[in-house]
Amino acid sequence: MIVFIGKDKPEAETIRAGNRDRHLAMMKELKKKGLIYFAGPFISDLGKMSGSLIIFDTEDMDLVKDIMSRDPYVCSGLFSAREISRIKKVL
């Protein structure tokens, strides 16, 4: 499995809102193909979306990097920081 973690820029609500429908459509297609194990936003203490967590059900790092390079959130500059890492499911 591979995880993507993106942390929103400060005051990025407008960017997130403007790209959410396209981002979700892309994630739904990937889920249908069996590539998404889990996806959802981080939520701040104020209850606002503040980042993204996507767990891919694949070991193909190049595939995940390619997918995320086309993600509307990434392309719009939503994130101040991004990370893609391999993970191991234990439980």
C-alpha positions as CSV (number, residue, x, y, z in Angstrom):
1,M,0.0,0.0,0.0
2,I,1.0,3.6,-0.6
3,V,-0.2,6.7,1.2
4,F,-0.5,10.2,0.0
5,I,-0.7,13.0,2.6
6,G,-1.3,16.6,1.6
7,K,-1.5,19.5,4.0
8,D,-3.6,22.5,2.8
9,K,-2.0,25.9,2.5
10,P,-3.4,28.5,5.0
11,E,-6.7,30.0,3.8
12,A,-7.0,27.4,1.1
13,E,-10.8,26.8,1.4
14,T,-11.5,28.6,-1.9
15,I,-9.0,26.4,-3.8
16,R,-10.4,23.3,-2.2
17,A,-14.0,24.2,-2.9
18,G,-13.3,25.1,-6.5
19,N,-11.7,21.7,-7.2
20,R,-13.6,19.4,-4.9
21,D,-16.1,18.0,-7.5
22,R,-13.3,17.1,-10.0
23,H,-11.1,15.7,-7.3
24,L,-13.9,13.5,-6.0
25,A,-14.9,12.3,-9.5
26,M,-11.3,11.2,-10.0
27,M,-11.1,9.4,-6.6
28,K,-14.4,7.6,-7.3
29,E,-13.1,6.3,-10.6
30,L,-9.9,5.1,-8.9
31,K,-12.0,3.4,-6.2
32,K,-14.1,1.6,-8.9
33,K,-10.8,0.3,-10.4
34,G,-9.8,-1.0,-6.9
35,L,-6.9,1.4,-6.5
36,I,-8.2,3.3,-3.4
37,Y,-8.4,1.6,0.0
38,F,-9.3,4.8,1.9
39,A,-9.6,8.5,1.1
40,G,-10.7,11.4,3.1
41,P,-9.9,14.9,4.4
42,F,-8.1,15.9,7.6
43,I,-10.3,18.0,9.8
44,S,-9.1,20.9,11.9
45,D,-10.2,21.6,15.4
46,L,-12.6,24.1,14.0
47,G,-14.2,21.4,11.8
48,K,-12.8,22.6,8.5
49,M,-11.0,20.5,5.9
50,S,-7.3,21.0,6.3
51,G,-5.6,18.3,4.2
52,S,-6.0,15.0,2.4
53,L,-5.2,11.4,3.1
54,I,-5.4,8.8,0.4
55,I,-4.3,5.2,0.8
56,F,-3.7,3.4,-2.4
57,D,-4.1,-0.4,-2.7
58,T,-1.1,-0.9,-4.9
59,E,2.7,-1.2,-4.6
60,D,3.3,0.7,-7.8
61,M,4.9,3.9,-6.7
62,D,5.3,5.3,-10.2
63,L,1.5,4.8,-10.8
64,V,0.6,6.7,-7.6
65,K,3.0,9.5,-8.5
66,D,1.4,9.7,-11.9
67,I,-2.1,9.7,-10.5
68,M,-1.3,12.4,-8.0
69,S,0.4,14.6,-10.6
70,R,-2.9,14.8,-12.3
71,D,-5.1,15.3,-9.2
72,P,-7.1,18.6,-9.3
73,Y,-6.0,19.5,-5.8
74,V,-2.3,19.0,-6.6
75,C,-2.6,20.8,-9.9
76,S,-4.4,23.8,-8.3
77,G,-1.7,24.3,-5.7
78,L,-3.9,23.5,-2.7
79,F,-1.2,21.8,-0.7
80,S,1.7,23.5,1.2
81,A,3.3,20.1,1.8
82,R,2.9,16.7,0.2
83,E,4.2,13.2,1.0
84,I,4.0,9.8,-0.8
85,S,5.2,6.9,1.2
86,R,4.9,3.1,1.3
87,I,3.0,1.7,4.2
88,K,2.4,-1.8,5.6
89,K,-1.0,-2.8,7.0
90,V,-0.6,-4.7,10.2
91,L,-4.2,-4.7,11.6
